[in-house]
Amino acid sequence: MPEVQEYFANYIVNDSLGIIANAHTVFADKEYQKAKSSPCIELARLFSIAVDFPKTGIPAIIPHHLHVKEYPDFMEKLDKPTYESQNVIGKLYREVKDIAPHTSSIKSFTYKVATDSYDHDMEVDGFEDYIDDAFYYKGNYDYKLGNLLDYYGIKTEAEIISGNILRMKKPFSKRQDLEAINMA
């Protein structure tokens, strides 16, 4: 059992996938050769090592020259120094950021919502037996999803489902938030 605890602790300490991925995004934005630049290629190699870390036990060590000092505005690192990206993704980001909806997409699941979005083509034999259960589970899903959206300040269900979260008001902490996620 101590070996498992040590392995898990080592994994948590050396889990650098997110840091490497973010650094790759920054260097791809800043460098003339984009993702083909030498910093990006070096980060791609480190990412491969980091992905294999759970199997090999070999951590990806990020050299100092690949540490990020400032982030492009489209990454929305509000607590870090940023710069205005002049590349396509930065321009697109600035074009749509004020157009995108700023309200939660989760609405109460009511009878009216259900009837307005009902599609008769989706009916299967015997579906009537499951309507009450479906209504219950959909309401429960919306409640838990709404709690996650509110807790983290995430705007849409699509962001959570896709894993492409545009902005969070609260940083994710693995240990502290694991229980909240498991509850949802």
Secondary structure, DSSP 8 states (H G I E B T S, - for coil): -HHHHHHHHHHHHH--HHHHHHHHHHHHHHSTTGGGSHHHHHHHHHHHHHHHHHHH-------GGGS-S-EEGGG--TTS-EE---SHHHHHHHHHTTTS--S-------HHHHHHT--GGG--TTGGGGHHHHHHHHHHHHHHHHHHHHHHT---HHHHHHT-----SS---HHHHHHHHHH-
